[in-house]
Amino acid sequence: MFPTIPIGYSGHEIGLAPTWSAVTLGASFVERHITLDRAMWGTDQAASVEIIGMHRLIRNIKDIEKAMGDGVKRVYESEQSSLRKLRR
């Protein structure tokens, strides 16, 4: 929507899917609270991400960015013969 303006996402929800969705929709950076134990006392603990969740969050964001590609359409060598057949 705003290609020249970096958009961020600050997540305070339980779960990681909304953060992944924000990245898919173009968020350039994300902010999540991190904790050692979500069961600890505190106002943000329940919506915070534990260490293992942070690893999942980062891994999946990298996968999303890779899947989204760079926006350049390419025809690979392995696709050339099919392309010629389909363009007839």
Contact map, one row per residue, 1 for C-alpha under 8 A:
1110000000000000000000000000000000000000000000000000000000000000000000000000000000000000
1111110000000000000000000000000000000000000000000000000000000000000000000000000000000000
1111110000000000000000000000000000000000000000000000000000000000000000000000000000000000
0111110000000000000000000000000000000000000000000000000000000000000000000000000000000000
0111111000000000000000000000000000000000000000000000000000000000000000000000000000000000
0111111100000000000000000011100000000000000000000000000000000000000000000000000000000000
0000111110000000000000000111100000000000000000000000000000000000000000000000000000000000
0000011111000000000000000011111000000000000000000000000000000000000000000000000000000000
0000001111100000001001000010111000000000000000000000000000000000000000000000000000000000
0000000111110000000000000000011100000000000000000000000000000000000000000000000000000000
0000000011111000011000000000011110000000000000000000000000000000000000000000000000000000
0000000001111100000000000000000110000000000100110000000000000000000000000000000000000000
0000000000111111010000000000000000000000000000110000000000000000000000000000000000000000
0000000000011111000000000000000000000000000001110000000000000000000000000000000000000000
0000000000001111110000000000000000000000000000100000000000000000000000000000000000000000
0000000000001111111100000000000000000000000000000000100010000000000000000000000000000000
0000000000000011111110000000000000000000000000000000000000000000000000000000000000000000
0000000000101011111111000000000000000000000000000000000000000000000000000000000000000000
0000000010100001111111100000010000000000000000000000000000000000000000000000000000000000
0000000000000001111111110000000000000000000000000000000010011001000000000000000000000000
0000000000000000111111111000000000000000000000000000000000000000000000000000000000000000
0000000010000000011111111110000000000000000000000000000000000000000000000000000000000000
0000000000000000001111111111110000000000000000000000000000001001100000000000000000000000
0000000000000000000111111110000000000000000000000000000000000001100100000000000000000000
0000000000000000000011111110000000000000000000000000000000000000000000000000000000000000
0000001000000000000001111111000000000000000000000000000000000000000000000000000000000000
0000011110000000000001111111110000000000000000000000000000000000000000000000000000000000
0000011100000000000000100111110000000000000000000000000000000000000000000000000000000000
0000011110000000000000100011111000000000000000000000000000000000000000000000000000000000
0000000111100000001000100011111100000000000000000000000000000000000000000000000000000000
0000000111100000000000000000111110000000000000000000000000000000000000000000000000000000
0000000001110000000000000000011111000000000000011000000000000000000000000000000000000000
0000000000110000000000000000001111100000000100111000000000000000000000000000000000000000
0000000000000000000000000000000111110000000000011110010000000000000000000000000000000000
0000000000000000000000000000000011111100000010011110000000000000000000000000000000000000
0000000000000000000000000000000001111100000000000110000000000000000000000000000000000000
0000000000000000000000000000000000111111000010000100000000000000000000000000000000000000
0000000000000000000000000000000000111111000011111100000000000000000000000000000000000000
0000000000000000000000000000000000001111100011000000000000000000000000000000000000000000
0000000000000000000000000000000000001111110010000000000000000000000000000000000000000000
0000000000000000000000000000000000000011111010000000000000000000000000000000000000000000
0000000000000000000000000000000000000001111110000000000000000000000000000000000000000000
0000000000000000000000000000000000000000111111000000000000000000000000000000000000000000
0000000000010000000000000000000010000000011111110000000000000000000000000000000000000000
0000000000000000000000000000000000101111111111110000000000000000000000000000000000000000
0000000000000100000000000000000000000110001111110000000000000000000000000000000000000000
0000000000011110000000000000000010000100000111111000000000000000000000000000000000000000
0000000000011100000000000000000111100100000111111100000000000000000000000000000000000000
0000000000000000000000000000000111100100000000111111110000000000000000000000000000000000
0000000000000000000000000000000001111100000000011111110000000000000000000000000000000000
0000000000000000000000000000000001110000000000001111111000000000000000000000000000000000
0000000000000000000000000000000000000000000000001111111100000000000000000000000000000000
0000000000000001000000000000000000000000000000001111111110000000000000000000000000000000
0000000000000000000000000000000001000000000000001111111111000000000000000000000000000000
0000000000000000000000000000000000000000000000000011111111100000000000000000000000000000
0000000000000000000000000000000000000000000000000001111111110000000000000000000000000000
0000000000000001000100000000000000000000000000000000111111111000000000000000000000000000
0000000000000000000000000000000000000000000000000000011111111100000000000000000000000000
0000000000000000000000000000000000000000000000000000001111111110000000000000000000000000
0000000000000000000100000000000000000000000000000000000111111111000000000000000000000000
0000000000000000000100100000000000000000000000000000000011111111100000000000000000000000
0000000000000000000000000000000000000000000000000000000001111111110000000000000000000000
0000000000000000000000000000000000000000000000000000000000111111111000000000000000000000
0000000000000000000100110000000000000000000000000000000000011111111100000000000000000000
0000000000000000000000110000000000000000000000000000000000001111111110000000000000000000
0000000000000000000000000000000000000000000000000000000000000111111110000000000000000000
0000000000000000000000000000000000000000000000000000000000000011111110000000000000000000
0000000000000000000000010000000000000000000000000000000000000001111111100000000000000000
0000000000000000000000000000000000000000000000000000000000000000111111110000000000000000
0000000000000000000000000000000000000000000000000000000000000000000111110000000000000000
0000000000000000000000000000000000000000000000000000000000000000000111111000000000000000
0000000000000000000000000000000000000000000000000000000000000000000011111100000000000000
0000000000000000000000000000000000000000000000000000000000000000000000111110000000000000
0000000000000000000000000000000000000000000000000000000000000000000000011111000000000000
0000000000000000000000000000000000000000000000000000000000000000000000001111101100000000
0000000000000000000000000000000000000000000000000000000000000000000000000111111100000000
0000000000000000000000000000000000000000000000000000000000000000000000000011111100000000
0000000000000000000000000000000000000000000000000000000000000000000000000001111110000000
0000000000000000000000000000000000000000000000000000000000000000000000000011111111100000
0000000000000000000000000000000000000000000000000000000000000000000000000011111111110000
0000000000000000000000000000000000000000000000000000000000000000000000000000011111111000
0000000000000000000000000000000000000000000000000000000000000000000000000000001111111100
0000000000000000000000000000000000000000000000000000000000000000000000000000001111111110
0000000000000000000000000000000000000000000000000000000000000000000000000000000111111111
0000000000000000000000000000000000000000000000000000000000000000000000000000000011111111
0000000000000000000000000000000000000000000000000000000000000000000000000000000001111111
0000000000000000000000000000000000000000000000000000000000000000000000000000000000111111
0000000000000000000000000000000000000000000000000000000000000000000000000000000000011111
